[in-house]
């Protein structure tokens, strides 16, 4: 990472025996009363995380990432700000995809999330707030592996088909719903900024 406090944060995360992303999330959670308030930690920082181009909805391999609103703050808290802004940027990219699909008649009512950073309740809530959609997590911590087990169970004859295996072996866990009006307004404004920054980047 290029942030001045990244080495210190990495060391603190190592001492806590946590991945850096989990450590940063815990640090963020220690400064808020509820998960939706994490948006306030992003302050005026915006991230368009297209480091490897844009796969959807624009299919633009030349798209590039943008970070805006940075200042000279070198503290770990400013790294937390960048982390939260980055998660929001990912969520706004998902929102673009959802809206593009809706324009083509495919309405998405909820998001099913699993694996990686998606195991973090803070990330799940930010995605729900940013997209305006309910986010549901599977009860299994390893749904991909569970899916493999389902296929094996069908192949072994334990279940007659995959649908039966799914009903018997899987279930949904916690649901995350979009926050109230004030939080939604903040995300709407940040989403607009995200789209504008993205548009400007194409012109550079």
C-alpha positions in Angstrom: 0.0 0.0 0.0 1.2 3.5 -0.7 -0.3 5.2 2.4 2.3 6.5 4.9 0.7 4.5 7.7 0.4 1.3 5.9 3.5 -0.3 7.3 2.4 0.6 10.9 -1.1 -0.7 10.2 0.3 -3.9 8.8 2.4 -4.5 11.9 -0.5 -3.8 14.2 -2.7 -6.2 12.2 0.0 -8.8 12.4 0.4 -8.4 16.1 -3.4 -8.8 16.4 -3.2 -11.9 14.2 -5.7 -10.4 11.8 -5.7 -9.6 8.0 -5.2 -5.9 7.4 -8.7 -5.4 6.0 -10.2 -7.0 9.2 -8.0 -4.8 11.4 -9.0 -1.7 9.5 -12.7 -2.6 9.7 -12.4 -3.2 13.5 -10.7 0.2 13.8 -13.5 1.8 11.9 -16.2 0.0 14.0 -14.5 1.3 17.2 -15.4 4.9 16.0 -19.1 4.4 15.2 -22.3 3.5 17.0 -23.8 1.5 14.2 -22.5 0.0 10.9 -24.2 2.5 8.6 -22.4 5.4 10.3 -19.2 4.2 8.7 -20.0 6.4 5.7 -19.1 9.4 7.9 -15.6 8.1 8.2 -15.1 8.4 4.5 -15.3 12.2 4.9 -14.5 13.9 1.6 -12.5 11.1 0.1 -13.7 9.3 -3.0 -12.3 6.2 -4.7 -13.2 4.9 -8.2 -11.4 1.5 -7.8 -10.9 0.6 -11.5 -7.3 -0.4 -11.2 -7.8 -3.1 -13.7 -10.3 -1.4 -15.9 -14.1 -1.7 -15.8 -15.7 -5.0 -16.6 -19.3 -3.9 -16.0 -21.3 -2.1 -16.9 -19.0 -0.4 -19.4 -16.6 -3.2 -20.4 -13.8 -0.6 -20.6 -10.3 -2.2 -20.2 -8.8 1.3 -20.4 -10.6 2.6 -17.4 -8.4 3.7 -14.5 -8.7 4.2 -10.8 -9.2 7.6 -9.3 -8.7 8.8 -5.7 -10.0 12.3 -4.9 -10.1 14.4 -1.7 -6.8 13.3 -0.2 -4.9 15.6 2.1 -1.6 15.5 3.9 -2.9 13.5 6.9 -0.6 10.5 7.5 -2.4 9.0 10.4 -3.8 5.5 10.6 -7.3 7.1 10.9 -6.8 8.6 7.4 -5.9 5.1 6.2 -9.3 3.9 7.7 -10.9 6.8 5.8 -9.3 5.5 2.5 -10.4 2.0 3.3 -14.0 3.0 3.9 -14.0 5.2 0.7 -12.6 2.2 -1.2 -15.4 -0.1 0.0 -17.9 2.5 -0.9 -16.4 2.8 -4.4 -16.7 -0.9 -4.9 -20.4 -0.7 -3.8 -21.1 2.2 -6.1 -19.7 0.1 -9.0 -22.1 -2.6 -8.0 -24.9 0.0 -7.9 -24.1 0.9 -11.5 -24.4 -2.7 -12.6 -27.7 -3.1 -10.8 -29.1 0.1 -12.4 -27.8 -0.9 -15.8 -29.6 -4.3 -15.5 -32.8 -2.5 -14.3 -32.7 -0.4 -17.5 -32.8 -3.6 -19.5 -35.7 -5.0 -17.5 -33.9 -7.1 -15.0 -34.8 -5.9 -11.5 -32.5 -6.9 -8.7 -34.2 -6.9 -5.3 -31.4 -8.3 -3.1 -27.7 -9.0 -3.2 -26.3 -12.3 -2.0 -22.8 -11.9 -0.7 -20.1 -14.4 0.3 -16.4 -14.8 0.7 -13.4 -12.5 1.1 -14.2 -9.0 2.4 -17.9 -9.9 2.0 -17.7 -11.9 5.3 -17.4 -8.6 7.2 -20.7 -7.2 8.5 -19.4 -3.7 8.0 -18.8 -4.3 4.3 -22.2 -6.0 4.0 -24.0 -3.0 5.5 -22.0 -0.5 3.4 -23.0 -2.4 0.3 -26.7 -2.4 1.4 -26.7 1.3 2.1 -24.8 2.2 -1.1 -26.9 0.1 -3.4 -30.2 0.6 -1.6 -30.7 -3.2 -1.8 -31.1 -5.8 0.9 -27.9 -7.8 1.4 -28.1 -11.4 2.5 -25.3 -13.6 3.7 -25.3 -17.4 3.5 -25.2 -19.2 6.8 -22.0 -21.0 5.6 -18.7 -19.2 5.9 -17.5 -21.1 2.8 -20.4 -21.2 0.4 -18.2 -22.1 -2.6 -16.9 -25.2 -0.9 -20.5 -26.0 0.2 -21.6 -25.8 -3.4 -18.9 -28.3 -4.3 -20.1 -30.6 -1.5 -23.7 -30.3 -2.9 -22.5 -31.4 -6.4 -20.7 -34.3 -4.8 -23.8 -35.3 -2.8 -25.8 -35.3 -6.0 -23.1 -37.3 -7.8 -23.0 -39.8 -5.0 -26.8 -40.3 -5.2 -27.6 -38.7 -1.8 -29.9 -36.3 -3.5 -31.7 -36.7 -6.8 -30.9 -33.2 -8.1 -29.0 -30.1 -7.2 -32.2 -28.2 -6.2 -32.9 -30.8 -3.5 -29.3 -30.7 -2.3 -29.5 -26.9 -2.1 -32.7 -27.0 0.0 -31.3 -29.6 2.4 -27.7 -28.3 2.8 -27.9 -24.5 2.6 -29.6 -21.6 4.2 -29.4 -17.9 4.5 -27.9 -16.1 7.5 -28.2 -12.5 8.5 -29.9 -9.8 6.4 -28.7 -6.3 6.0 -31.2 -3.6 5.0 -30.5 -0.1 3.7 -30.2 2.7 6.3 -32.6 5.5 6.9 -32.9 8.7 4.8 -29.9 10.7 5.9 -27.4 7.9 5.3 -29.1 7.2 1.9 -28.8 10.9 0.9 -25.0 10.8 1.7 -24.6 7.7 -0.5 -26.7 9.2 -3.3 -24.4 12.3 -3.3 -21.3 10.2 -3.2 -22.6 7.9 -6.0 -23.1 11.0 -8.1 -19.5 12.1 -7.4 -18.4 8.6 -8.3 -20.1 8.7 -11.6 -18.7 12.2 -12.4 -15.2 11.2 -11.5 -15.5 8.1 -13.6 -16.8 10.2 -16.5 -13.9 12.7 -16.2 -11.4 9.9 -16.2 -12.6 8.8 -19.6 -11.9 12.2 -21.0 -8.3 12.4 -19.7 
